[in-house]
Each structure stands twice: as structure tokens, then as C-alpha cells.
Amino acid sequence: MADNKKFKKRYCKYCEAKIDHIDYKDLSLLKLSLSERFKIMPRRLTGNCKNHQEMVTVAIKRARHTALIPYIVDRKNVVENPFEILK
């Protein structure tokens, strides 16, 4: 028998803050949508709307291209908070 778990509705953090453009240089906004290994988290986990999720993915890819965010993190040396390195 399946348990009917009730999850709270996820909301878009960017819509709530009324952000209409996500800049690739603003790492504090981008880290909301990245995992601890710098993978882009999907919409179902972050709760972003479709429009903002597309802007986030483009901004993260641009930040990776300009070397603000690494492409891959070493699996053996996983850092607890990778954004401490960026400071």
C-alpha cells in the first residue's frame, strides 16, 4: 500500500524576489541551484519555474565557461562547502 505523503508546494525563489534577469557573475544567486558537486539541480528539487530555470542554466553554463564555477569536482576530495574556495 502506498503511503500518501503530503509534500509542501515548492515555490520559485526568483519569482518571489521579483528577479527578472539572472547574471552569471552573481554566484550567491547561482549557488541556490547547484549541488555540492556543482551539478545543476532540476526544477523538481529547487522549485524554480520554467522561465527562471532556463535562465539559471544559461547563467551557470556561462559562469563555467568564464571559470567562475568549476565543471567537475574531484570525487575523492569532496569539499563540504565548495563556495568557501571561491571567496
BASE-790686 format. One record per residue: residue number from 1; x, y, z of N, C-alpha, C, O, CB in turn; residue in one letter. Coordinates in steps of 0.2 Angstrom, whole numbers. Atoms other than C-alpha are relative to their C-alpha. Glycine has a CB too. Layout:
N
(atom NUM, (X, Y, Z), (X, Y, Z), (X, Y, Z), (X, Y, Z), (X, Y, Z), "A");
...
% end
This chain:
87
(atom 1, (4, -6, 0), (0, 0, 0), (4, 6, 0), (9, 7, 4), (-5, 0, 6), "M");
(atom 2, (-4, -6, 1), (7, 17, -5), (-3, 5, 6), (-9, 6, 7), (-1, 3, -7), "A");
(atom 3, (1, -6, -5), (8, 30, 9), (-1, 6, -4), (3, 8, -8), (6, 0, 5), "D");
(atom 4, (2, -6, 3), (0, 46, 4), (4, 5, 4), (2, 8, 8), (-7, 2, -1), "N");
(atom 5, (-4, -5, -4), (14, 58, 9), (-2, 7, -3), (-2, 8, -9), (8, -1, -1), "K");
(atom 6, (2, -7, 2), (10, 76, 8), (6, 4, 0), (9, 6, 6), (-6, 3, 4), "K");
(atom 7, (-6, -4, 1), (24, 87, 2), (-3, 7, 0), (-8, 9, -3), (4, -2, -6), "F");
(atom 8, (2, -7, 0), (23, 106, 4), (2, 2, -7), (7, 0, -10), (3, 5, 5), "K");
(atom 9, (-1, -2, 7), (22, 115, -13), (7, 4, 0), (8, 9, 4), (-6, 5, -2), "K");
(atom 10, (-6, -4, 1), (39, 122, -19), (-2, 6, -4), (-6, 6, -8), (5, -5, -3), "R");
(atom 11, (1, -6, 3), (40, 139, -24), (6, 3, -4), (12, 1, -2), (-3, 6, 5), "Y");
(atom 12, (-5, -3, 3), (51, 149, -36), (3, 6, 4), (0, 11, 5), (-2, 2, -7), "C");
(atom 13, (-4, -5, -4), (64, 159, -26), (1, 6, -4), (1, 12, -1), (6, -2, 3), "K");
(atom 14, (-1, -5, 5), (67, 170, -41), (-6, 4, -1), (-6, 10, -1), (3, -2, -6), "Y");
(atom 15, (6, -3, 1), (49, 174, -44), (-2, 4, 7), (-5, 10, 6), (-6, -5, -2), "C");
(atom 16, (2, -3, -7), (46, 178, -25), (4, 6, 1), (2, 11, 4), (1, -5, 5), "E");
(atom 17, (-4, -6, -1), (61, 190, -25), (-1, 5, -6), (2, 10, -6), (7, -2, 0), "A");
(atom 18, (2, -5, 6), (54, 198, -42), (7, 1, -4), (8, 7, -6), (-3, 6, 2), "K");
(atom 19, (-6, -1, 4), (71, 195, -51), (-2, -2, -7), (-5, -7, -9), (5, -5, 3), "I");
(atom 20, (2, 2, 7), (69, 196, -70), (6, -1, -4), (5, -4, -10), (-3, 7, -3), "D");
(atom 21, (-6, 2, 4), (87, 193, -75), (5, -3, 5), (6, 0, 10), (3, 6, -4), "H");
(atom 22, (-5, 4, -4), (100, 181, -68), (6, 1, -3), (8, -1, -8), (-2, -7, 1), "I");
(atom 23, (-7, -2, 3), (118, 187, -70), (4, -6, 1), (4, -9, 7), (2, 7, 2), "D");
(atom 24, (-4, 5, -1), (131, 174, -72), (6, 2, 5), (9, -3, 8), (4, -2, -7), "Y");
(atom 25, (-5, -2, -5), (143, 184, -61), (-2, 0, 7), (2, 1, 12), (3, 7, -2), "K");
(atom 26, (3, 0, -7), (131, 184, -46), (0, -8, 3), (-5, -11, 2), (-7, 3, 0), "D");
(atom 27, (-1, 7, -2), (137, 167, -38), (-5, -1, 6), (-6, -7, 7), (7, -1, 2), "L");
(atom 28, (4, 1, -6), (126, 170, -22), (-7, -3, -3), (-10, -7, 1), (-1, 6, 4), "S");
(atom 29, (6, 2, 3), (111, 168, -33), (0, -7, -3), (-4, -11, -3), (-3, 5, -5), "L");
(atom 30, (-1, 7, 3), (118, 153, -43), (1, -6, 4), (-1, -11, 3), (6, 1, -5), "L");
(atom 31, (-1, 6, -5), (123, 143, -28), (-7, -3, 3), (-7, -9, 5), (4, 2, 6), "K");
(atom 32, (7, 2, -2), (104, 141, -24), (-2, -6, -4), (-6, -11, -2), (-5, 5, 0), "L");
(atom 33, (2, 5, 4), (103, 130, -39), (5, -5, -2), (5, -9, -7), (-2, 3, -7), "S");
(atom 34, (-5, 4, 1), (119, 120, -38), (1, -5, 6), (-1, -3, 12), (7, 4, -1), "L");
(atom 35, (-1, 5, -6), (123, 104, -28), (7, 1, 2), (10, 5, 0), (-1, -7, -3), "S");
(atom 36, (-6, -1, -3), (138, 101, -18), (6, -2, -4), (12, 0, -3), (0, -4, 7), "E");
(atom 37, (-5, 2, 5), (147, 94, -33), (-1, 4, -6), (1, 2, -12), (-1, -7, -2), "R");
(atom 38, (1, -5, 6), (142, 109, -44), (-4, -3, -6), (-3, -1, -11), (7, 2, -2), "F");
(atom 39, (4, 2, 5), (129, 100, -53), (-6, 4, 0), (-8, 7, 5), (-2, -8, 0), "K");
(atom 40, (6, -4, 0), (114, 109, -59), (-6, -4, 2), (-8, -9, 0), (-2, 3, -7), "I");
(atom 41, (5, 4, -3), (99, 104, -48), (-6, 1, -5), (-8, 6, -7), (-2, 2, 7), "M");
(atom 42, (6, 0, 5), (82, 100, -58), (-5, 4, 3), (-5, 6, 9), (-2, -7, -1), "P");
(atom 43, (6, -4, -3), (66, 110, -56), (-4, -3, 5), (-6, 0, 10), (-4, 2, -6), "R");
(atom 44, (4, 3, -5), (58, 97, -46), (3, 0, 7), (-1, 0, 12), (-1, -7, -2), "R");
(atom 45, (-4, -1, -7), (71, 99, -32), (0, 7, 2), (-1, 9, 8), (6, -3, 0), "L");
(atom 46, (-1, -7, -2), (73, 118, -32), (-7, 3, 0), (-7, 8, 4), (5, 3, -5), "T");
(atom 47, (7, -4, 0), (55, 123, -36), (0, 6, -5), (-5, 10, -5), (-2, 2, 7), "G");
(atom 48, (0, -5, 4), (60, 135, -49), (-5, -1, -6), (-7, -6, -8), (7, 1, -4), "N");
(atom 49, (4, 0, 6), (48, 140, -63), (4, -1, -6), (10, -1, -6), (-4, 6, -1), "C");
(atom 50, (-3, 2, 6), (52, 135, -81), (4, 6, -3), (10, 5, -5), (-5, -2, -5), "K");
(atom 51, (-3, -6, 3), (57, 153, -86), (7, 1, 4), (12, 2, 1), (-4, 6, 0), "N");
(atom 52, (-6, -1, -4), (69, 155, -71), (5, -5, -1), (11, -4, 0), (-2, 2, 7), "H");
(atom 53, (-4, 5, 1), (76, 138, -73), (5, 0, -6), (10, -2, -6), (-4, -7, 1), "Q");
(atom 54, (-4, -1, 6), (81, 141, -91), (5, 6, 1), (11, 5, -1), (-4, 2, -6), "E");
(atom 55, (-5, -5, -1), (90, 157, -86), (5, -2, 5), (11, 0, 4), (-4, 7, 3), "M");
(atom 56, (-5, 2, -5), (99, 149, -71), (5, -5, -4), (11, -4, -3), (-4, -4, 5), "V");
(atom 57, (-5, 5, 4), (106, 135, -83), (4, 4, -5), (10, 2, -5), (-4, -5, -4), "T");
(atom 58, (-4, -4, 5), (112, 148, -96), (5, 4, 5), (11, 4, 2), (-5, 5, -4), "V");
(atom 59, (-5, -4, -4), (120, 158, -82), (5, -4, 3), (11, -2, 4), (-4, 4, 6), "A");
(atom 60, (-5, 5, -3), (128, 143, -74), (5, -2, -5), (11, -3, -4), (-3, -6, 3), "I");
(atom 61, (-4, 2, 6), (135, 137, -91), (5, 6, -2), (11, 5, -3), (-4, -2, -6), "K");
(atom 62, (-5, -6, 2), (142, 155, -94), (5, 1, 6), (11, 2, 4), (-4, 6, -1), "R");
(atom 63, (-5, 0, -5), (150, 155, -77), (5, -5, 0), (11, -4, 2), (-4, 0, 7), "A");
(atom 64, (-5, 5, 1), (158, 139, -80), (5, 1, -6), (11, 0, -5), (-4, -7, -1), "R");
(atom 65, (-4, -2, 6), (164, 145, -97), (6, 5, 2), (11, 5, 0), (-4, 2, -6), "H");
(atom 66, (-4, -5, -3), (172, 160, -88), (4, -2, 6), (8, 2, 9), (-3, 6, 1), "T");
(atom 67, (-4, 3, -6), (180, 149, -74), (-2, 3, 6), (2, 3, 11), (7, 1, -2), "A");
(atom 68, (3, -2, -7), (169, 156, -60), (-2, -6, 4), (-2, -6, 10), (-5, 5, -1), "L");
(atom 69, (2, 6, -4), (162, 139, -56), (4, -6, -4), (4, -6, -10), (-8, -1, -1), "I");
(atom 70, (-3, 5, 4), (171, 123, -60), (-4, -5, -3), (-10, -5, -1), (5, -4, 5), "P");
(atom 71, (4, 5, 4), (165, 110, -72), (-1, -6, 4), (-7, -9, 5), (3, -2, -7), "Y");
(atom 72, (0, 6, -4), (169, 95, -61), (3, 1, 6), (8, 5, 7), (3, -6, -4), "I");
(atom 73, (-4, 0, -7), (174, 92, -43), (2, -7, 1), (-1, -12, -1), (-5, 2, 5), "V");
(atom 74, (-3, 6, -1), (185, 78, -39), (-4, -4, 5), (-6, -2, 11), (8, 0, 3), "D");
(atom 75, (5, 4, -4), (175, 63, -31), (4, -2, 6), (1, -3, 11), (-2, -6, -4), "R");
(atom 76, (-4, 3, -6), (189, 58, -19), (1, 6, 5), (1, 5, 11), (7, -2, -2), "K");
(atom 77, (-1, -6, -4), (191, 76, -12), (-6, 4, 0), (-6, 10, -2), (6, 4, -2), "N");
(atom 78, (7, -4, 0), (173, 82, -9), (1, 5, 6), (2, 3, 11), (-6, -5, 1), "V");
(atom 79, (-1, -5, -5), (173, 98, 0), (-7, 1, 3), (-12, 1, -1), (2, 7, -3), "V");
(atom 80, (6, 0, -3), (159, 101, 12), (-4, 7, -3), (-10, 6, -4), (0, 1, 8), "E");
(atom 81, (3, -6, 3), (156, 119, 6), (4, 3, -5), (9, 6, -4), (-1, 6, 6), "N");
(atom 82, (-4, -2, 6), (163, 122, -11), (1, 8, -1), (5, 10, -4), (-2, -3, -6), "P");
(atom 83, (0, -8, 1), (159, 141, -11), (5, 3, 5), (6, 9, 4), (-7, 2, 1), "F");
(atom 84, (-5, -2, -4), (172, 143, 3), (6, 1, -4), (10, 6, -3), (1, -4, 6), "E");
(atom 85, (-6, 0, 5), (185, 140, -11), (0, 7, -4), (5, 10, -6), (1, -6, -4), "I");
(atom 86, (1, -6, 5), (178, 154, -22), (1, 7, 3), (2, 12, 0), (-7, -1, -3), "L");
(atom 87, (-1, -7, -3), (179, 168, -9), (7, 2, 0), (8, 8, 3), (-2, -1, 7), "K");
% end
